[in-house]
């Protein structure tokens, strides 16, 4: 097979391999933009252009650029476009003896020059490819800090490495705990006084520079806007927790403690820099684009940059950095995955959590911030949920987690006074998530290794309907209104694909392979098209995708994701962008005109919505980030009714309603995690 020609996207390109602009390509090749553009035109350098995008929007593969560079082996002067000329013509030696001597020296010097050039080239190649890279935690000493039943998460370590703080439900609800390393004693700092402390999307805990107090993220109970989020603090040795920075979602102090970087929960997570511990009265140094988030601010040891994680939640994120004075942010990693908790071991060694291209993880990763080649540091199967480091980078604290998903069924009661109990559904597969109820069957997704499959449970027997090697099903499958067909979105081989198949698994076919699909798809009530969010320059908009092969069409112009059609097809509801930890629910008619709804603001993790038959009532999840209950909203009157009263440890991640509106299936997530120390040897 021949090499792909420029302009034709290759079939396989992992996200971390991709360079997304002329500037990134030029920086990777250590040349200016003009030179690499000339190479693409004259030398066939493999550069690709996005379909239906502006001509200047390009991308390239690091691996393909490396192969192209080795195949060309252009002289440095030619590569830079500099035509060297001789200022003086050569002088012909007058005597044959001199000519013989020059010939003899050429026979010696030429091979030596070739050997030297090869040695220099090999050295540069080894450095560029990080052949001599060494795992920064290879010789780390591991020590388990906690061995509680339940959940420990969001661990933090004091700058001197002597204290560790973390969230734990050891006393029944989530609290802030602290321990002195090696003491074996644990102290509850909040003792149930704060109702909501959990937010996996930000660094919720941190020590003050002198270690005297622990700062933690707080959201007021049932808060509905960014103003309900703030930073509180509790003395490390015990004392009453108090508000510390109102309206602030996340912070980090510079290494000398003289400056504070923080962001607020407003749109785009505005990032500020202030002196000391006071809030800034000036303008933010950075605001993320519409629909994007900017979390985990981190000062560099020399205060030259503030690193942060930017992107679309939950799994299209990367590490960026920006000078404290502001300016254009610079991308450091290229995972486009679940990236979080960056820490710096020294000026160049960045360690962070990131998922693999197949969606597994997150795992520990490391990158040299100058060479920017990512390396996975661990090979275990348990994912990491948090990471922190002492000021000298010699002590790391992580949380290792294991989780399982289970399905539960319950009846929807006719009376508000009746709250039925949930009963567990037995599965023959090892895992199950994203449940969807058909007329007489249950669909769900199951994972095996790096591949995911769609299963159908009917009459107590699970049957595999579809599987894809290295595929990840996202958003959950959607059942057509007549119950005969299934639509589902898949990420596979660097593409997002929209499939349709019959409910017995036959006639599976791709109806779209050119759209950057986001969230969950849903069938239009007439069964002739599928509505799904599609990313356009990072912002999702609803599109209609006909199942007969016609071209997709833009449906909703504003930020919109996870649609659900009313049964009569008169309108569709969808989610707006996250602002802080909440998002609004909106609706448009089939003609894309605004449709009135009662005011609905929900908490992150509750985007799936379901109509009861008739379309007058909507079922949704409401509550904290990791503990929600089902509620029913009458769309005509605005009346609300709580359908479930689940225990605090019952974390609902997804749900669905049966076609007759009498039953609901819940997906419950249960996690067990521990805090682990890594002590790195001194250099």
C-alpha positions as CSV (number, residue, x, y, z in Angstrom):
1,X,0.0,0.0,0.0
2,X,1.3,3.5,-0.8
3,X,1.7,6.4,1.5
4,X,-1.4,8.6,1.9
5,X,-1.2,11.7,-0.3
6,X,-1.3,15.2,1.3
7,X,-4.8,16.4,1.8
8,X,-6.2,12.9,2.4
9,X,-6.6,12.1,6.1
10,X,-5.0,8.8,7.1
11,X,-7.1,6.1,8.6
12,X,-5.2,6.0,11.9
13,X,-4.0,8.9,13.8
14,X,-4.0,8.9,17.7
15,X,-5.0,12.3,19.2
16,X,-1.6,12.6,21.0
17,X,0.2,12.1,17.6
18,X,-1.5,15.1,16.0
19,X,-0.3,18.7,15.4
20,X,-3.2,21.0,14.8
21,X,-1.8,24.1,13.1
22,X,1.0,25.4,10.9
23,X,2.5,26.9,14.1
24,X,2.6,23.5,15.9
25,X,4.0,21.8,12.8
26,X,6.7,24.4,12.4
27,X,7.6,24.3,16.1
28,X,7.8,20.5,16.0
29,X,10.2,20.6,13.0
30,X,12.2,23.5,14.5
31,X,11.6,25.7,11.4
32,X,9.5,28.8,10.6
33,X,6.0,28.6,9.2
34,X,7.1,29.8,5.7
35,X,9.6,27.0,5.4
36,X,7.2,24.2,6.3
37,X,4.5,25.6,4.0
38,X,7.1,25.5,1.2
39,X,8.0,21.9,2.1
40,X,4.4,20.9,1.8
41,X,4.0,22.4,-1.6
42,X,7.4,21.5,-3.2
43,X,8.5,18.4,-1.2
44,X,5.3,16.6,-0.6
45,X,5.4,16.9,3.2
46,X,2.3,15.1,4.6
47,X,-0.1,17.9,5.8
48,X,-3.9,17.5,5.9
49,X,-6.7,19.9,5.8
50,X,-10.0,19.6,7.7
51,X,-13.0,18.9,5.5
52,X,-15.5,21.8,5.2
53,X,-13.1,24.1,7.0
54,X,-11.1,27.1,6.1
55,X,-8.1,26.4,3.9
56,X,-5.7,27.5,6.6
57,X,-6.9,24.9,9.1
58,X,-4.5,22.0,8.9
59,X,-3.1,19.2,10.9
60,X,-0.3,16.6,10.6
61,X,1.0,13.4,12.3
62,X,4.2,13.5,14.2
63,X,5.0,10.0,13.1
64,X,4.5,10.8,9.5
65,X,6.6,13.9,9.7
66,X,9.4,11.9,11.3
67,X,9.2,9.3,8.5
68,X,9.1,12.0,5.8
69,X,12.1,13.8,7.3
70,X,14.2,10.6,7.4
71,X,13.3,9.8,3.8
72,X,14.4,13.2,2.5
73,X,17.6,13.8,4.5
74,X,17.9,17.4,3.2
75,X,21.0,19.5,3.9
76,X,20.5,22.1,6.6
77,X,21.2,25.0,4.2
78,X,18.6,23.7,1.7
79,X,16.0,23.1,4.5
80,X,16.3,26.6,5.6
81,X,16.0,27.9,2.1
82,X,19.4,29.6,2.3
83,X,21.5,29.3,-0.9
84,X,25.0,29.4,0.2
85,X,27.5,31.0,-2.3
86,X,31.2,31.2,-2.5
87,X,32.6,34.7,-2.2
88,X,35.9,33.7,-3.8
89,X,36.5,31.3,-6.7
90,X,38.7,28.3,-5.9
91,X,42.4,28.5,-6.8
92,X,43.8,25.5,-8.7
93,X,47.0,24.2,-7.1
94,X,50.0,24.7,-9.4
95,X,51.9,21.5,-8.6
96,X,50.9,17.8,-9.0
97,X,52.4,17.0,-5.6
98,X,50.0,19.3,-3.9
99,X,47.1,17.7,-5.8
100,X,48.2,14.2,-4.7
101,X,48.4,15.4,-1.1
102,X,44.9,16.9,-1.3
103,X,43.5,13.7,-2.8
104,X,45.1,11.7,0.0
105,X,43.6,13.9,2.7
106,X,40.2,13.8,1.0
107,X,40.2,10.0,1.1
108,X,40.8,10.3,4.9
109,X,38.6,13.3,5.8
110,X,35.5,12.4,3.7
111,X,34.7,9.1,5.5
112,X,35.5,10.8,8.9
113,X,33.1,13.6,8.0
114,X,30.4,11.2,7.1
115,X,30.9,9.3,10.3
116,X,30.8,12.5,12.3
117,X,27.7,13.7,10.5
118,X,26.0,10.3,11.2
119,X,27.0,10.5,14.8
120,X,25.6,14.0,15.2
121,X,22.4,13.1,13.4
122,X,22.0,10.0,15.5
123,X,22.5,12.0,18.7
124,X,20.0,14.6,17.6
125,X,17.5,11.9,16.7
126,X,17.9,10.1,20.0
127,X,17.4,13.4,21.8
128,X,14.4,14.3,19.7
129,X,12.7,10.9,20.2
130,X,13.7,10.8,23.8
131,X,15.5,7.5,23.4
132,X,17.3,8.0,26.7
133,X,14.1,9.1,28.5
134,X,13.8,7.7,32.0
135,X,10.6,7.2,34.0
136,X,10.7,9.8,36.8
137,X,8.9,7.5,39.2
138,X,10.8,4.3,38.2
139,X,12.6,4.1,41.6
140,X,9.8,5.5,43.7
141,X,8.9,4.0,47.1
142,X,5.2,3.3,47.4
143,X,3.3,3.6,50.8
144,X,-0.5,3.2,51.3
145,X,-1.8,5.9,53.5
146,X,-5.5,4.8,53.9
147,X,-7.2,1.5,54.0
148,X,-10.7,2.5,54.7
149,X,-13.9,1.0,53.3
150,X,-15.4,3.4,50.8
151,X,-14.0,6.3,48.9
152,X,-11.0,8.5,49.3
153,X,-10.4,11.1,46.7
154,X,-8.9,14.6,45.8
155,X,-5.8,14.0,47.9
156,X,-3.4,16.9,48.5
157,X,0.0,17.2,50.2
158,X,1.6,20.1,52.0
159,X,4.5,21.8,50.5
160,X,7.0,20.2,52.9
161,X,5.4,16.8,52.3
162,X,4.5,16.2,56.0
163,X,0.7,16.4,55.8
164,X,-1.8,14.8,53.5
165,X,-5.4,15.9,53.1
166,X,-8.2,14.1,51.2
167,X,-12.0,13.6,50.9
168,X,-13.5,10.5,52.5
169,X,-16.9,9.1,53.4
170,X,-15.5,7.2,56.3
171,X,-18.0,8.8,58.7
172,X,-21.0,8.3,56.4
173,X,-20.8,11.5,54.3
174,X,-18.0,13.1,52.4
175,X,-15.7,15.2,54.7
176,X,-12.2,16.7,54.6
177,X,-9.7,14.6,56.4
178,X,-6.0,15.2,57.3
179,X,-3.1,13.0,58.5
180,X,0.5,13.5,59.3
181,X,2.6,11.2,57.2
182,X,3.7,8.1,59.3
183,X,1.5,8.9,62.3
184,X,-1.3,6.5,61.4
185,X,-3.8,9.0,62.9
186,X,-6.6,10.7,60.8
187,X,-8.6,13.8,61.7
188,X,-12.0,14.9,60.3
189,X,-11.8,18.6,59.7
190,X,-15.3,19.3,58.5
191,X,-17.4,16.7,60.6
192,X,-20.5,17.0,58.4
193,X,-20.7,20.8,58.5
194,X,-20.4,21.2,54.7
195,X,-22.9,19.5,52.5
196,X,-21.2,19.4,49.1
197,X,-17.5,18.9,48.7
198,X,-17.1,16.7,45.6
199,X,-16.2,18.0,42.2
200,X,-13.9,15.6,40.1
201,X,-13.4,18.3,37.5
202,X,-11.3,20.7,39.7
203,X,-8.6,20.4,42.4
204,X,-10.9,20.6,45.4
205,X,-8.2,20.5,48.2
206,X,-5.0,22.3,48.7
207,X,-2.6,23.4,51.6
208,X,-1.7,27.0,52.2
209,X,2.0,27.8,51.5
210,X,3.0,27.5,55.2
211,X,0.8,24.4,55.6
212,X,-1.3,26.0,58.4
213,X,-4.7,25.4,56.8
214,X,-6.4,23.3,54.2
215,X,-8.4,25.1,51.5
216,X,-11.3,23.2,49.9
217,X,-14.0,23.7,47.3
218,X,-17.6,24.2,48.5
219,X,-20.9,24.4,46.7
220,X,-24.0,25.4,48.7
221,X,-26.7,22.8,48.8
222,X,-28.9,22.7,45.7
223,X,-27.0,25.8,44.4
224,X,-28.1,26.8,41.0
225,X,-25.5,29.4,39.9
226,X,-21.8,30.1,40.0
227,X,-22.2,32.4,43.0
228,X,-22.9,29.4,45.2
229,X,-19.3,28.2,44.7
230,X,-16.5,29.3,47.0
231,X,-13.3,28.3,48.7
232,X,-13.4,27.5,52.5
233,X,-10.5,26.8,54.8
234,X,-10.0,24.8,58.0
235,X,-6.9,24.8,60.2
236,X,-4.7,21.8,59.6
237,X,-4.5,21.0,63.3
238,X,-8.2,21.4,63.7
239,X,-10.7,24.2,64.1
240,X,-13.9,25.7,62.7
241,X,-14.0,25.8,58.9
242,X,-14.7,29.3,57.5
243,X,-15.2,30.9,54.1
244,X,-11.9,31.9,52.6
245,X,-12.5,33.3,49.0
246,X,-16.1,33.9,48.0
247,X,-17.0,33.1,44.4
248,X,-13.7,31.4,43.7
249,X,-13.7,27.8,42.3
250,X,-10.0,26.9,42.4
251,X,-6.6,28.4,43.3
252,X,-2.8,27.9,43.5
253,X,-0.1,30.0,45.2
254,X,3.2,30.8,43.6
255,X,6.2,28.9,45.1
256,X,7.2,31.9,47.2
257,X,3.6,32.5,48.3
258,X,3.6,36.1,47.1
259,X,1.0,35.6,44.3
260,X,-2.3,33.8,43.9
261,X,-3.7,32.3,40.7
262,X,-7.4,31.4,40.8
263,X,-10.4,31.1,38.6
264,X,-14.1,31.9,39.2
265,X,-17.0,29.6,38.1
266,X,-18.3,32.1,35.4
267,X,-18.5,31.2,31.7
268,X,-15.0,30.3,30.5
269,X,-13.6,30.0,34.0
270,X,-12.0,33.5,34.1
271,X,-8.4,33.2,35.4
272,X,-7.0,35.9,37.7
273,X,-3.6,36.6,39.3
274,X,-3.4,38.7,42.5
275,X,-0.9,39.6,45.2
276,X,-1.0,37.6,48.4
277,X,-4.3,36.0,49.3
278,X,-6.5,38.9,48.2
279,X,-8.8,38.6,45.2
280,X,-7.8,40.6,42.2
281,X,-9.6,43.9,41.3
282,X,-8.3,43.8,37.8
283,X,-9.2,42.0,34.6
284,X,-8.7,38.2,34.2
285,X,-5.5,37.1,32.3
286,X,-7.5,34.5,30.4
287,X,-11.0,33.4,29.7
288,X,-11.7,30.1,27.8
289,X,-13.8,30.2,24.7
290,X,-17.6,29.6,24.8
291,X,-18.4,26.2,26.0
292,X,-14.9,25.4,27.1
293,X,-13.5,25.1,30.7
294,X,-10.2,26.1,32.3
295,X,-9.3,24.2,35.5
296,X,-6.4,23.1,37.6
297,X,-4.2,26.3,37.7
298,X,-0.6,25.5,38.6
299,X,2.4,27.9,39.1
300,X,5.7,26.9,37.5
301,X,8.5,26.7,40.1
302,X,10.1,29.8,38.6
303,X,6.7,31.6,38.2
304,X,7.4,32.0,34.5
305,X,4.1,30.3,33.6
306,X,0.8,29.2,35.0
307,X,-0.2,25.8,33.7
308,X,-3.9,24.8,33.5
309,X,-6.2,22.2,31.9
310,X,-8.4,23.5,29.1
311,X,-11.1,22.0,26.9
312,X,-14.5,20.5,26.8
313,X,-15.7,18.4,29.7
314,X,-15.3,15.5,30.4
315,X,-13.0,14.0,27.9
316,X,-11.6,16.6,25.4
317,X,-9.0,18.3,27.5
318,X,-5.3,19.1,27.5
319,X,-2.6,21.0,29.5
320,X,-1.9,24.5,28.4
321,X,0.2,27.3,29.9
322,X,0.2,31.1,29.9
323,X,2.5,33.9,31.4
324,X,1.2,35.4,34.6
325,X,0.8,38.7,32.8
326,X,-1.6,37.1,30.3
327,X,-1.2,36.6,26.5
328,X,-1.9,33.8,24.1
329,X,-2.0,30.4,25.9
330,X,0.4,27.7,24.7
331,X,-0.7,24.1,24.3
332,X,1.6,21.6,26.1
333,X,-0.1,18.2,25.6
334,X,-2.2,16.8,22.7
335,X,-4.2,14.0,24.3
336,X,-7.7,15.4,23.7
337,X,-8.9,13.1,26.5
338,X,-9.7,13.1,30.2
339,X,-6.7,15.2,31.4
340,X,-6.5,16.5,35.0
341,X,-4.3,17.2,38.1
342,X,-1.1,18.5,36.5
343,X,2.0,18.9,38.8
344,X,5.6,19.9,38.1
345,X,8.4,17.8,39.6
346,X,10.9,20.4,38.4
347,X,11.0,23.2,35.8
348,X,10.6,20.8,32.8
349,X,9.0,17.5,34.1
350,X,5.2,17.7,34.1
351,X,3.2,14.8,35.6
352,X,-0.5,14.6,35.2
353,X,-3.5,12.2,34.8
354,X,-4.8,11.4,31.3
355,X,-6.9,8.8,29.6
356,X,-5.6,6.6,26.7
357,X,-7.0,7.1,23.2
358,X,-9.3,4.1,23.8
359,X,-10.9,6.0,26.7
360,X,-9.4,3.8,29.4
361,X,-7.8,5.3,32.5
362,X,-7.0,8.0,33.6
363,X,-3.4,6.9,34.2
364,X,-0.2,8.7,35.3
365,X,1.5,10.4,32.4
366,X,4.7,12.6,32.1
367,X,6.0,15.0,29.5
368,X,9.0,17.2,29.2
369,X,7.5,20.6,28.6
370,X,10.1,21.5,26.0
371,X,10.1,18.2,24.0
372,X,6.5,17.4,24.6
373,X,6.5,13.7,24.0
374,X,4.0,12.0,26.4
375,X,4.9,8.9,28.3
376,X,2.6,6.7,30.4
377,X,4.3,6.0,33.7
378,X,2.3,3.0,35.0
379,X,1.0,-0.2,33.6
380,X,-1.6,-1.2,36.3
381,X,-5.3,-1.7,35.6
382,X,-6.6,0.6,38.4
383,X,-7.3,4.2,37.3
384,X,-6.0,7.2,39.2
385,X,-8.5,9.9,40.4
386,X,-6.2,12.6,41.8
387,X,-2.5,13.6,42.0
388,X,-0.6,16.2,44.0
389,X,3.1,16.9,44.7
390,X,5.3,18.5,47.4
391,X,7.1,21.7,46.5
392,X,10.4,19.9,45.8
393,X,8.7,17.3,43.6
394,X,10.1,14.5,45.6
395,X,6.8,13.3,47.2
396,X,3.7,12.6,45.2
397,X,0.3,11.6,46.6
398,X,-2.3,9.9,44.4
399,X,-5.7,8.2,44.8
400,X,-6.0,4.7,43.2
401,X,-9.6,3.7,42.5
402,X,-11.5,0.6,41.5
403,X,-15.2,0.9,40.5
404,X,-18.1,-1.2,39.3
405,X,-21.4,-0.4,37.7
406,X,-24.7,-2.2,38.5
407,X,-28.2,-1.9,37.1
408,X,-31.3,-1.4,39.3
409,X,-35.0,-1.5,38.3
410,X,-37.8,0.3,40.1
411,X,-41.5,1.1,39.4
412,X,-42.7,4.6,39.0
413,X,-45.3,5.2,41.6
414,X,-48.6,6.9,40.9
415,X,-48.7,8.7,44.3
416,X,-46.1,11.2,45.5
417,X,-46.3,9.5,49.0
418,X,-45.1,6.2,47.5
419,X,-41.4,5.7,46.9
420,X,-40.7,2.2,45.6
421,X,-37.5,0.4,46.4
422,X,-35.0,-0.5,43.7
423,X,-34.1,-4.1,42.8
424,X,-30.8,-5.1,41.2
425,X,-30.8,-6.5,37.7
426,X,-28.4,-9.5,37.2
427,X,-26.1,-9.4,34.2
428,X,-24.1,-12.3,32.7
429,X,-21.5,-9.9,31.5
430,X,-18.8,-8.5,33.8
431,X,-19.7,-4.8,33.4
432,X,-22.6,-2.7,32.1
433,X,-23.4,0.9,31.6
434,X,-25.6,3.3,29.6
435,X,-28.8,1.3,30.0
436,X,-31.7,1.9,27.6
437,X,-35.2,0.2,27.9
438,X,-37.0,-1.1,24.8
439,X,-40.5,-2.6,24.6
440,X,-39.4,-6.0,26.2
441,X,-35.7,-5.8,26.5
442,X,-32.8,-3.8,28.0
443,X,-29.9,-2.5,26.0
444,X,-26.5,-1.7,27.6
445,X,-22.8,-1.2,26.8
446,X,-20.2,-3.6,28.2
447,X,-16.4,-3.3,28.1
448,X,-13.8,-6.0,27.5
449,X,-10.2,-4.9,27.5
450,X,-10.0,-1.9,25.2
451,X,-13.2,-2.7,23.2
452,X,-16.8,-2.0,24.0
453,X,-19.9,-3.9,22.9
454,X,-23.6,-3.4,22.8
455,X,-25.7,-6.1,24.5
456,X,-29.4,-6.9,24.6
457,X,-30.9,-8.5,27.8
458,X,-34.2,-10.3,27.1
459,X,-35.8,-13.0,29.2
460,X,-32.8,-13.2,31.5
461,X,-30.3,-13.8,28.6
462,X,-27.7,-11.3,27.4
463,X,-26.8,-11.4,23.7
464,X,-24.0,-9.4,22.0
465,X,-25.4,-7.3,19.2
466,X,-22.4,-5.3,18.1
467,X,-18.7,-5.0,19.0
468,X,-15.8,-3.1,17.6
469,X,-12.1,-3.6,18.1
470,X,-10.7,-0.7,20.0
471,X,-14.2,1.0,19.9
472,X,-15.7,3.1,22.6
473,X,-19.5,3.7,22.6
474,X,-20.3,7.1,24.0
475,X,-23.6,8.7,25.0
476,X,-25.4,5.4,25.1
477,X,-27.5,3.7,22.4
478,X,-30.8,5.2,21.2
479,X,-33.9,3.0,20.4
480,X,-36.1,4.2,17.6
481,X,-39.7,5.1,18.4
482,X,-41.0,1.8,16.9
483,X,-38.5,-0.2,18.9
484,X,-37.0,-1.8,15.7
485,X,-33.7,0.0,15.3
486,X,-30.8,1.2,17.4
487,X,-28.5,4.2,16.8
488,X,-25.2,4.6,18.6
489,X,-22.1,6.8,18.4
490,X,-18.6,5.2,18.4
491,X,-15.1,6.5,18.7
492,X,-12.8,4.2,16.8
493,X,-9.4,4.6,15.0
494,X,-9.4,8.3,15.6
495,X,-12.9,8.8,14.1
496,X,-16.4,9.3,15.5
497,X,-18.9,7.1,13.7
498,X,-22.7,7.1,13.8
499,X,-24.2,3.5,13.4
500,X,-27.7,2.2,12.8
501,X,-28.7,-1.4,13.2
502,X,-31.8,-3.5,13.8
503,X,-32.6,-4.5,17.4
504,X,-31.4,-8.1,16.7
505,X,-27.9,-6.8,15.7
506,X,-28.3,-7.3,12.0
507,X,-27.8,-4.8,9.2
508,X,-25.3,-2.6,11.1
509,X,-24.2,0.3,8.9
510,X,-22.5,3.6,9.3
511,X,-24.7,6.6,8.5
512,X,-22.0,9.2,9.2
513,X,-18.2,9.1,9.4
514,X,-17.3,12.7,8.8
515,X,-18.8,14.5,11.8
516,X,-17.2,15.2,15.2
517,X,-20.0,13.7,17.2
518,X,-20.6,14.7,20.8
519,X,-22.8,13.3,23.5
520,X,-25.9,11.1,23.1
521,X,-27.8,10.7,19.8
522,X,-31.6,10.5,19.7
523,X,-34.1,9.4,17.1
524,X,-36.6,11.9,15.5
525,X,-40.1,10.7,16.2
526,X,-40.7,9.8,12.5
527,X,-37.7,7.5,12.6
528,X,-36.2,9.1,9.4
529,X,-33.3,11.0,11.0
530,X,-31.1,11.0,14.1
531,X,-30.4,14.2,16.1
532,X,-26.9,14.5,17.6
533,X,-24.5,17.2,18.7
534,X,-21.6,17.9,16.4
535,X,-18.5,19.9,17.4
536,X,-17.7,22.9,15.2
537,X,-14.5,24.6,16.3
538,X,-14.9,23.0,19.7
539,X,-18.5,24.1,20.2
540,X,-21.3,21.5,19.9
541,X,-24.4,22.2,17.9
542,X,-27.4,19.9,17.1
543,X,-27.5,18.4,13.7
544,X,-30.1,16.3,11.9
545,X,-28.5,13.2,10.3
546,X,-30.9,11.4,7.8
547,X,-30.6,7.6,7.9
548,X,-31.1,7.4,4.1
549,X,-27.6,8.8,3.3
550,X,-28.6,12.4,2.6
551,X,-26.3,15.1,4.0
552,X,-26.6,16.2,7.6
553,X,-28.1,19.6,8.3
554,X,-27.5,22.1,11.1
555,X,-30.5,22.3,13.4
556,X,-29.7,24.4,16.5
557,X,-27.3,27.3,16.2
558,X,-26.3,27.8,19.9
559,X,-24.4,25.5,22.2
560,X,-26.5,22.3,22.4
561,X,-25.8,18.7,23.3
562,X,-27.7,15.5,24.5
563,X,-31.1,16.1,22.8
564,X,-34.3,14.3,23.6
565,X,-37.4,14.6,21.3
566,X,-41.0,14.9,22.7
567,X,-43.0,11.8,21.6
568,X,-45.2,13.9,19.2
569,X,-42.1,15.5,17.5
570,X,-43.3,19.0,18.2
571,X,-40.1,20.0,20.1
572,X,-36.8,18.8,21.4
573,X,-35.1,19.5,24.7
574,X,-31.3,19.7,25.1
575,X,-28.5,20.8,27.4
576,X,-26.7,24.1,27.3
577,X,-23.0,24.7,28.4
578,X,-21.7,24.1,31.9
579,X,-21.3,27.2,33.9
580,X,-19.5,26.4,37.1
581,X,-21.1,23.0,37.9
582,X,-24.5,23.6,36.4
583,X,-26.2,23.8,33.0
584,X,-29.5,24.9,31.7
585,X,-32.1,22.9,29.8
586,X,-33.6,24.5,26.8
587,X,-36.0,23.5,24.0
588,X,-36.8,24.4,20.3
589,X,-39.6,23.4,18.0
590,X,-39.1,21.1,15.0
591,X,-38.6,24.3,13.0
592,X,-35.8,25.4,15.4
593,X,-37.8,28.2,17.0
594,X,-37.5,28.7,20.8
595,X,-40.0,26.6,22.7
596,X,-41.1,27.6,26.3
597,X,-40.0,25.5,29.2
598,X,-40.1,25.9,33.0
599,X,-36.8,27.1,34.2
600,X,-34.5,24.1,34.6
601,X,-30.9,24.3,35.9
602,X,-29.3,21.0,36.6
603,X,-26.0,19.8,38.1
604,X,-23.1,18.3,36.1
605,X,-23.5,14.6,35.4
606,X,-27.3,14.7,34.8
607,X,-27.6,15.5,31.1
608,X,-29.8,12.5,30.1
609,X,-33.5,13.4,30.0
610,X,-36.5,11.2,29.3
611,X,-40.1,11.9,28.4
612,X,-43.1,10.1,29.9
613,X,-45.6,8.9,27.3
614,X,-47.7,11.9,26.1
615,X,-44.8,14.3,26.3
616,X,-46.2,16.5,29.1
617,X,-43.8,15.3,31.8
618,X,-40.0,15.1,31.8
619,X,-37.9,12.8,34.0
620,X,-34.4,14.0,35.1
621,X,-31.7,13.7,37.7
622,X,-31.3,16.4,40.3
623,X,-29.0,16.8,43.2
624,X,-25.2,16.9,44.0
625,X,-22.5,15.9,41.5
626,X,-22.2,12.4,42.9
627,X,-25.6,11.9,44.5
628,X,-28.8,12.6,42.6
629,X,-32.4,11.4,42.7
630,X,-35.0,11.1,39.9
631,X,-37.5,13.9,39.6
632,X,-40.6,14.4,37.4
633,X,-41.4,17.9,36.0
634,X,-44.8,18.7,34.5
635,X,-43.9,20.9,31.5
636,X,-47.3,22.5,31.4
637,X,-47.7,23.5,35.1
638,X,-44.0,23.4,36.3
639,X,-45.0,21.1,39.2
640,X,-42.2,18.9,40.4
641,X,-42.2,15.5,42.2
642,X,-39.3,13.5,43.6
643,X,-39.5,9.9,42.3
644,X,-36.7,8.3,44.3
645,X,-35.1,8.7,47.7
646,X,-31.8,6.9,47.3
647,X,-29.2,6.5,50.0
648,X,-26.2,8.9,50.0
649,X,-23.9,6.1,48.7
650,X,-26.2,5.4,45.7
651,X,-24.5,7.3,42.9
652,X,-26.7,7.3,39.8
653,X,-24.7,7.9,36.6
654,X,-27.5,7.2,34.0
655,X,-31.1,6.1,33.7
656,X,-33.9,5.3,31.3
657,X,-37.7,5.1,31.3
658,X,-39.6,2.2,29.8
659,X,-41.8,2.9,26.7
660,X,-45.0,2.6,28.8
661,X,-43.7,5.0,31.4
662,X,-44.1,2.5,34.3
663,X,-40.5,1.5,35.0
664,X,-37.1,3.1,35.3
665,X,-33.7,1.5,35.1
666,X,-30.8,3.1,37.1
667,X,-27.0,2.8,36.5
668,X,-25.3,2.9,39.9
669,X,-21.5,3.6,40.2
670,X,-19.7,2.2,43.3
671,X,-16.1,3.2,43.9
672,X,-13.4,2.0,46.3
673,X,-10.2,4.0,46.5
674,X,-7.1,4.6,48.6
675,X,-4.5,7.3,49.1
676,X,-1.0,6.2,48.2
677,X,2.3,8.1,48.6
678,X,5.2,7.9,46.1
679,X,8.6,9.0,47.5
680,X,11.0,9.7,44.7
681,X,14.8,9.4,45.3
682,X,16.9,12.5,45.5
683,X,18.7,13.4,42.3
